[in-house]
Structures are given as C-alpha cells and as structure tokens.
C-alpha cells in the first residue's frame, strides 16, 4: 500500500478531518518499520521518536523480549472467563508488590480511559457518595466519565451535559482543594502527579502530600492518575513516590502493555475494594470482556521485567536531568522558548505566543487564536519534516511540545534533538519565521502529492 492509498482509506472510511489536519503539516507519512527509538518511512528515511506514543513506549518500539514472551503463550487460551488466568494473577501480584502503600487489588482493562472509568465507579461504590473533584487543565480520557473529569471545555462542549456532580479546582492549589472537600460529601479527588496534556505542569513541592492529608481528613478517596507518569517515566517507578504518597486508587495504562498490547489497570487498597466489590452479589458489578487477557498480561509481565532489570526509572532520571539542563541553555538563547519544564523524561517546551495588536484587530482576534492553537504544531512540523524528529503538542496547551521518548533513548539521540531545535529556533527567530518556513514545507508537500497523484 502506498502512502496515497493509505490516506485515501482514512479519508473515505475513518476520519476525513484528521486526514486534512495531518496532511496540512505533512504529518501523513507512511511508517513501515520501528525499533527501539527509531521508525522508518516508506521512503527509507529514519526518524527519532521523541513522542513515544504519549508515554506508551517506555521500553521502546517492538521490544524483542515482549515479542518473545508473546510467542511463548501462543497456544494458551486468550479469553476464558470461566477460569482464573494464572498470568493475570501473576501480573496483579507483581503490581501489588511494586505499587506504593497498601495498593493491592487490580482490575485490568484496555485503555487509560477505561481505567479511569473503573476508578470513578469504584470510588462511588466504595464511598457511597457521588461527587467527584478534578483539576482544571487535567486530562483523564475521552470516554464519558473520563471526559467529565477532564478539565478542558473544548473536548466537553459537543457532548454536554457531562456527568453531574463533577467540579474542578486549580491544579497545585491545596487551599482550593481543602475548600472543595470541606463538606465531606465528595467520593473522590482525581489528579495527575504531573499534568501531561495540560502542558507538562509540575505542581509545587509538597502538593501531593497536602492532597493526601486533606483527602484523609475529609473522608475523600484519593485517585492518582499515573497513566502517563507511571512505570519509570518521571525518574521513579511512580511519580507520586517523589513525595512518598500512597493513594487509595491508582490508574495505569500506556507503557504497561510494553508498547505492543493494549493494557490498563486500576489498583485499589483492600479496604476500598472490599467495600465496593467484596461480596458475592457485587463481585461482577464491573467487568470487561478483553480485560486481563493472556496476551495483554504477558506483555505486561515482560515489560515490567525489562523496566526493573534495566533500571529504566534511574535512566529516565539521569537522562532527564541532562536533557532539561541543555534545554534551559536554549531557552536563554531564544526568546521564542518561553519555558522548559518537567521531570525525568516527561518534558515540555512552551513557546512564546506573539503579540500583534494590529493583526488581532484586523483579524478580529483570529491571529491570537491561530498563534495559540498552532505554534506548537508548526514547530513540531519543522522538526519532523526537516530534521526527522517526531514530537507533538499537548492537547490542553497547544503552545507546548511534549518530549516523552522511550526511556531507552541514547544521549546521542538527545543531542540530535537539541541540535535540531537549536537550528529551528535560530533560522526562524519567532512565530512569523516559523509560519513562513512551515508554509514553504506545506506548499512543497502539496505540490509533491499533486505531482505524484
């Protein structure tokens, strides 16, 4: 299949708007091979993946140990609900030993959004309360319940009204949370240790400890969403361990499946689990056809083994310190870089939004909106098309480019990214330079596609 044929299938049978969006910046390449931190397109060009499937590729593309583990179970039944799968039990046991505090009981599903849905249901069933508090700027998924606790109106508005009984507080503000929970009528507070889609936002030191204390004092279950931060990404196995905090419920997904199988889980303390599902008549209140299947949990077992043996959390911490320090140097050189932040190999680069009162007046504010929504994607396009480096902006803050490469990334590959970003910033200086350069790329791409068609 050619790249053109592939695009036509997506145009005709999947999502025409997405095809146009990706094609606009020449993001619609056909990738045909992947290994560790590299992928190759149909023309044989190699790209370094600094996006890492939004943190789902902690151990890299197509890890050979995960693939071999999957081969070892190819004769076993994959779905057999009338039995207790020993591999599922083994993975749950391993997670109970790895997770902080008293987290013990796991429920396996297929995606992060499903894990959040299950965690919210568990919190309501266990507490007997219905209200949920989340954070502004948060992202927990796009299924209905997960979207209801996601803190950006853009993704909620077309599907409103959302679930009732959900309210939001500013991220990192313990005082606001204390007020929101004061009536002691909230089932759960759900929070990311570092906001991913919010723009790689790290909360103030001590925030999670304050959250734990406030939740305990008000009888509110504390849900930590480690879907993007967990399993070594931030330099610890779980990001909440930086403050020695243990939640009542934890959500995991993304890299849990080794970058090959869809796998997610929510994990709860024995007290929370038993109060919700601890009797015979409640044991099957929440189930999943594909959750905990043989191949998915086998990938999870192998991925955890690689993560621990190779000390990927330690690698993420050391490489992240180097990466962040070098990015800070570029920030000092180029005003277009407003801020760099993050922890481990979960980093964000926020680009300055240009101010032009004349253009804003002429375009009735559309210039400011355009620059806000597309400055990150335009720079990501420059990195992809001219330097063969894969990145993307964060959904809730499109001025921010996220850097979440596999934790196996080499220092040499990090240096290649730094050199590429240096070149992009030096050549383009500011937003208008990026627009001009990206426009040339778009025009050339259009003409090539027109010619080949």
Secondary structure, DSSP 8 states (H G I E B T S, - for coil): --HHHHHHHHHHHT-HHHHHHHHHTT----EEEEEBTEEEETTS-EEEESSHHHHT-TT-BT-HHHHHHHHTTTTS-S--TTS--HHHHHHHHHHHHHSSTTEEEEEEESSHHHHHHHHHHHHHHHHS--EEEEETT----SSHHHHHTSS-HHHHGGG-S--TTEEEE-TT-HHHHHHHTTTS-EEEEEEESEETTTTSEE--TTHHHHHHHHHHHHT-EEEEE-TTTTTTTTSSSSGGGGGT---SEEEE-GGGGTTTS--EEEEEEHHHHHHHH-STTTTTSS--SSTT-HHHHHHHHHHHHHHHHTTHHHHHHHHHHHHHHHHHHHHHH-TTEEEEEEETTEEEEEE-----HHHHHHTTTHHHHHHHHHHHHHHHHHHHHHH-EE-EEETTEEEEEEE---TT--HHHHHHHHHHHHHHHHHHTTHHHHHHHHHHHHHHHHHHHHHH-
